[in-house]
Amino acid sequence: MFNTLQHRINRHQLLSELRIKLLDLHKILLNAERVTYEQVRGTVSRGELLQLAINDARFAWLHQLSQLIVQIEDLIHADEPVTKEAIATLITEVRILLTPDASGNDFAMKYDAALQSNPDVVLAHADVVMVLANSEQ
């Protein structure tokens, strides 16, 4: 009983920590994209940024990361206990998504460019990788 409860607690903590790190990464990527956008189009308010993040093609590449964060939130708030298989699948999805590739899909290419040009992205990426590494222990 205790072992099962401890496993559930550990899984919940892992998901919560991963969610926080991915939110931090998303915020940094969104701000970097905002800076690029503002250089061309001028300053945008927070409300305008939200609309851009939702509707503008320039920000669309971030939707995959947003969807992954929503998946994690759904697992955290699910009525049923999170299985180790669900955690493993999610971790695989995070690893695949956050693999930079200059010749990959749109997200991989833009993520690679962000890693190359923004030290804050590198640090946030390292934080996510650390959580993923700790999940294997």
N, C-alpha and C positions, 0 to 999 in steps of 0.2 A: 504494500500500500504506500509506504513512505517513498520507496524508490519510484513508483509510478508518479506520485505527486511531485517529487523532485524533478523528474524528467519533464513534466508539463511546465513547471516553473522555469526550468532552464530553457525550454523551447520558446516560451513566451518572452523571456529576457533577451534571447538571441534575436527574435523577430523585432522586438522594440528597439534594440540597439542598432540593428541593421536599418530599420526604418529611419531612425534619427540620422544616421550617417548618409543614407541615400537622400534624405531631405536636404541635408547640408550641401551635398554634391549638386543636387538639382538647383538649389538657390544660387550657388556659385556659377553654374552653367547658364542659368537664366539671366543673371546679372551681366555675365560676359556677352551674351547675345544682345542684351539691352544696350550695352555700351556700343557695340558694333552698329546696331540699328540707329541709335541716337547720333552717331557720327554722320550718317547719311540723311536722316529724317528730322533731326532735332529732338529735344528733350520730350520725354513722355512721363505722364503721371503714373502713380501706382495702378489706378483704375484702367488707364490705357494699356499699361503693361499686361495686366490680367487679360484684357481683350486680345492683345497681340499674342499672348501665350496660348490662348484658346483657339484663335481664328487665323492668325497670320502664318503663311507658309514658311516664313523664315524661322519660326519658332517650332514648327511641327515636329522636327526631329526629337524634341524633348518629350513628346507625348509618350514614347515607349517607356522612358524612365518614370514618368508620372503614373502610367498604368501599372508598372511593377510596384510602386509605392502603394497604390490602391490595393493591389493583391495582398500585400503584407498587412495592410490595415484590416482587410477582410478576414484574414487568418487570425489576427490578434483578437478581433471582436467576435469570432465565430462561437456558436454555442457548443460545438463539439471540440474535443481536444485536438490539437494539431499533431498530426502523425509525423514520425521521423521521415517518412517517404515524401510528405508534402514539403517539409523543410529542405530535403535533399533536392527536390525538383526546383524549388524556389532559388536555392543557392546556385544551381546549375544555370538557371535563367539569368541571374544577376551576373555570374561570371561571363556568360556568353555576351550579354548586352554590353558589359564594360570592358570588352576586349577591343582595344583600339586597332584600327586597320585602315591605312591610307588608301587602300583600294577595295574596301568592303562596302557594306550598305551605307545609306545616308547617315545613320546614327554613328556607325563605326568610324566613318571618315571625319565627321564633325567632332566627334569625341577625341579622335587622334589629334586633330588640329588644336583643340582646346588644351589637351595635355601638353602639346608642344609649345604653346604660347602663354599659358597661364599657370604660374607656380601654385596658386590657390587650388586649381583643379587637381594638380599633382598631389598636393597634401590631402585633399578630400578623397581622392581615389585611394591613396595609401590607407586612409582610415577605414574605408570600405573593405579593402583587401585584408586588413588586420582582423576585422570582424569575421570575414569569411574563413580566414585561417584558424581563428579560435573556434569556429563552429565544427571543425574537424576533430577537435580534441575531446 
